[in-house]
């Protein structure tokens, strides 16, 4: 019987000629005191440097696991991924084994104490799920005590810090945190020797290793096929039914097998069949994986813009509903938002597009008749998008949501959607 690596190699060869584009991912080693590789920080190099954003770094985690040869990229080492503060609430983290990933979290712009404390609550939840955090030296300054308690790593930037400030930061960190210190942007032997004398044991920089580039073929299934998978999951189809779809679509099954066998997913054994993959992942995570795959499988141009808008709508509706509805209803609010542009995405009337997707009646009522519990959330979301102040005021008032609540949720939704975008 052929193994999963054999199956992946065969699939790649048969698919990549006609359906792939390249992802260019750079990695830089973080080494220990003996110069052994401790982990890798990943960077997206698929785009021009001047187009690179922090949000695109957050998307890298999902893309690296789904579209890249992860074993060649990072092996069994820790993966350090840059995140935006807003992307930390994204569903892509549900698909990652936390033991394998360190989230590099930036400081709050402006350092407002209220926002630092508010973000600490989300960080604490992620820490309970097993994620570890790396913060920069800002976490050692006043106001960040709640974050310091959650730090697994503190990165000291040798370019940003003045030489005479390094030792005070090191001593403060050693006395007030349990975090491991990482000296980054170390470029000379003298720097390394001095930092080691301070007790630092992890290093990153050109003195040890310049970023190396890995080009990976991205093989993207069609959105129509992904919608079929979402349809089956929403109907709570049997494993056999889902397996049948995977067997019919090599691109979809290729991505699923490669994802679930990646080091980031954290399994200790190899998955040897589609059926096993579906059983291991479970319907909830399979739905989330398919939804994220849909956002990263868009074409360029107008199709990409529509897909991006749909994702923003879904996330915004989910966030607004969280103020008033149950978690299950929030999931359905997400579906309403994402599927509200299904007619444009598929090029058919919405009613016909929805015939192929099994959805709860309240979701259909909102999409087709603008009625029911989700209808005002959809109307408010569209008002945010279009800038219709009259509709915005009326619907926000009806839902007892303040302008500040809605605007903040909109900003979060935009940031989250951006973090899922696969630039290529």
N, C-alpha and C positions, 0 to 999 in steps of 0.2 A: 504494500500500500504506500502511495506517495505521501511524503510529509508535507506539512504546511509550507515550509520554505520552498519545497519543490513546486507546490501549487502556486505560490505567489510569484515565483520566477516565471513559470509558464504563463500565468495570467498577464504579467507585466509585458512579456514579449509579444503576446497576441493583441494587447490593448494599446500600448503606448504610441504606436505609429500613427493611429488615427484619432485618439481621443485625449492626449495628454498635453500638458504644458509643464515647464520646469519651475520648481520652487528652488530658490537658492538660499540655503541656510548656512550661516557661519556659526562656528562654535569656538569658544576660548576656554582652555583648561584652567581650573582652579586646582592648585597643587598643594600638597602637604609639605611638612618640613624636610621630608626625604625626597621631594620632587616627584612623588607618586601622584597620579591623577585622583583628586578627591571628587570632582564633579565638573560639569560643563555649563557655562552660560551660553544660551542660544540667542542669535540675532537673525532677523529677517533681512536678507540681502536680495530679495526678488524685485525690489524697487530702487529707484534712484535715491541716493543718500539724502538729497534735499526734500524728498517726499516722505521720508521715514518719520513715523510718529510713535509715541509711547503706546498708543492704542493698538498699532499694528503688532507690537511686541506681545501684547496679550493674546492676539489671535494665533501667534506662533505655536502655542502649546497644542491647540487642537490640530492645527495643520501639520505640525511635526509628527504627531502620532498617527494621523489619518493618511497623510500623503507621502511620508518620507520613510526611508529605510532606517528605522529608529535604532536597530541594533548596530548598524554601521556608524550612526551619528553619535550615540551616547553610551551604547552598551548597557551595562548594569549600574552606571554611575548616576549620581544625583543630577537632576536637571534644574538649573536656575533660570527662571523666566521673569522678565519685567512685566509688571502689571500697572494699570492705572487704578486709582482708588475706586472708581465706579465699576470697573470690570471685575472686581472681586466678588460682586453679587451675581455674576454671570453663571448660567447653567452649565457652561463648559467644564467647570471645576467638578461637577458631579460625575464626570466621566473619567476622572483621573485618580489613580491610587495615590493618596497623599504622601505615602512613604517615599515616593520617587521624585517628588517635586518640591522645590523651594521657591516661594513666591517673593520676588523682590518688590517691596512696597515703597513708593515714594512718599516724602513728607507732604503734609497739607500746605498748599500754597498760601502764604500769608500767616500760617501758624496760628489760626484762630483756635483758642482752647476748646470752645464748644464743638467745633467740627472734629477736632482731634479725639475728644471723648466719644462723640457719636460714631466715628469710624472704629474706635476701639471695640465697640460692641460687636460689629461684624467680624473683626479680626478674632475676637474671642470665640465666636461661633465656628469659624474656620479652624481655629486651633483645636477645638474640641473634636472636630472631624479628622484631626491628625495632620493638618498642613503645618509646615514650618515657614517662618518668615525671615527674610534678610532685609534689614533697614540700612540706610546710609548713616553717616555720623550725626545727622540732625537729630536722630532719636536719643542722642546723649545730651541734648540741650534741654533747657527748661520747658516744661509743658508736656513733655512726651513720656512721663513716668508710666502711664498706663500701657503704652506701646513697648517700653523697655522690658516690662515683665513678660512680654510675649515673644521677645526676640530670640531666635535660634542662632542668627548670625548678624554681625554688624560689619558693614564694609566701610573701610577708611580709604578715601580717594586721595592718593598721593599727589595728584595735581591740584585738587580743590583745597586741600589743607596746607597751611603754611608749615614749614618744617618744625618750627618751635611749638606748634599746637598738637603735633601727633602724639607725643608722650603723654601730655595731660589727658587727651581723649582716651588713650589706651588705659591709663591708670584708673580713670573714672569708670570705664566699661568693666574693667576687671573687678572693681569694688562694688558695682551697682547692677550688674547683669550676670546671667549665667551663659551669655551668648559667646559663640566662638568668633574671634575677630578674623576678618579677611582684609589684607592689605591689597588694594587693587591699583592698577596703573603703575606697577613697580617696574622701573626701566633700567636700573643699574645694579651691579653687584654690591656696591656700597650701600644703596638703599636696602637691599635685601638683608645684608649683614646687620645693619642698624636695627631694622624692624624685628629681626629674629631675636636680637638682644633684649628687646622690649617684651618678649614672650609671645609674639604673634607666630602662629603655626600654619596659617593658610595664606596663600599668595596667588595673585593674578596679575598678569601684565606681560609686556613684550620681552622682559628679561627671561621669562620662562617659556612663553609660547604666544606667538601671534595668532589671531583668529584664522582658522582654516575653513575652507568653503566646501560644502557638500551640495552637489546638484542632485535633486530628486525628481523623478517623473511624477507629475500629478495626473491621476486618472480619475476623471470625474463622471459619475453617472448622470443621466438626464434628470431634470426636475420631475418629469412625469413619472419616472420609475421610483424616485424617492417618495413622491406623493402616494404611489401604490403601497409602499412600505408603511407610510404613516397611516394610511387607510386601514391596513391589516392590524396595526398595533392598536388603533382607536377602537376597532371592533373586538379587541382581545382575541385575535385569531389564534389558532393552535400553532404550536411550534412547527408542525408539518407544513401548514399553509405558508408560513413565513419562509421556511426552508425552500419551498417550491419557487417562490419569487427570487430568492437569492441564487438558486441554480440557473434561473433563466437570464440573469443579468450579471455578466462577469465583472463589470465595473463596480457594481454595488457590493457584490460578495468579496471582491478583491479588497476594497476599502475596509469592510467590516473585519475580515480575517487579519489584515495587517494591523488595524487598530487594536483589536482585542489581544493580539499576541505581542504588542509593543511593550517595552519595559515600563512605560508610563502607566499601563493599566494594572500592573503589579501582580499578574498571575505567576504562580510557581511552576505550572505545567503548561505544555503546549496544547492549544485547542486544535483538534484534528478533524472537525466536521462543522458544517454550517449549523446543524442542529445543536451541537454542543455550544457553539458561539452564542446562539439565541438564548439558550437556557442559562448560560453564565451571565449574560448581560441583563436579561429580564426586560419586561415590556416597558417599564418606566424609563430606564436608561436607553433602551433601544429607540424610544420615541425622541428623547432628547438628542441622541446621536444623529438621528435622521433629520431633525429640525436644523441642527447646526450644519450638517452636511449640505442641506439645501441652501443655506446662506453662502456656503463656500463653493458652490457649484454653478454660480450664476455666470453668464457671459458678460462681456464688457458692454459699455454703452447704455442704451435705454433699459435693457433687461436688468443690468446691474442696479441701476437707479431704482427701478420698481421693486426689485427684491430687497434692497436696502430700506426703502420706505415701508415695506410690509413688515420687516423685522422690527423697525422702530415702533410701528403701530402695535405689534404684538406685545413688546416689552412694556410700552407705555400703558397699555390697557391692563396688563398684569400688575404693574406697580400701583395704578390708580385703584384697581379692584381690591388690592391688599389692604386698603384703608377701611373697606366696608364688607367684603365678602369672605367666604371660607376658602381655605387653600385649594380645594378641588375646583371651586368656581373661578379662582384666579387662573388655574391652568386652562380652563375653558375660555377665559377672557383673552389669554395669550393666543389661543387658536383663532378666535374671532378676528383679532387684529391681523395676524399673519395671513389668514385666508380671505380677508376683505378685498385684496387685490388679486385674487386667484384668476379672475376673468382676464385681467390684463396680462398676467404672467403666462397664461396658457393660450390666450387668444380666442377664447370662447365665452359665451354668456355665463355669468356667475352661476345661475341655476343649473346649467348643464355641467359646469365644472364641478359643482358640489355633488352631482349625482354619483361621482366615482369615489367619494370620500364619506365614510361613515362618521357622522357627527351627532352629538346630543341635540335634542329639539331646541333647547334655549339658544344654542349656537346658531342653528339654522334660522330661528326666528329673528335674531339680530342681523344676520347677514342678508337674508332674503326679504324680510318684511320690516326691518328696523323697529322691532317690537321686543318686549321682554326685558329681563334684568340687565342684559349687556348692551342694549341699544343706546342708552345715554352715555355710556363709557366710550362707545365707538364714535358717537357724534362729537363728544368732547375731544377725542383724539384727532379726529379730522379737522376740528376747529384749531387745534394747536398747529397742525400741519399747514393749514391754509392762511392762518392769521385772521380768521373771522372773529372779531372781538365780540360781536353781538351774541353769536352762538356760544362762544367760549363762556361769557358771563352767565348766560341762561343755564347752560348744562352744568357748569361748575357749581352754581348756586343750588340747582336741583339736587345735586349729589352731596351738598354740604362740604365741598372741598374749597379751600382757599386758593387764591392765585399763587401764593408761595408754594403750596403743596403741589399744585399741577405743574408749575414751571420747573420746580426741582425734579419732579418725576420725569418731565420731558428731557431735561438735560442728562439725567441718568440713562434714559432709554437711548438717546443719541450716542452717548459714550459707549454703552454696552453693544449697540449694533455695530459701531465702528470697530470695536475690539474683536468682532467675529469676521470682519471682512478679510477675505484672502486676496491680497494684491498680487498681481502676477503679470 
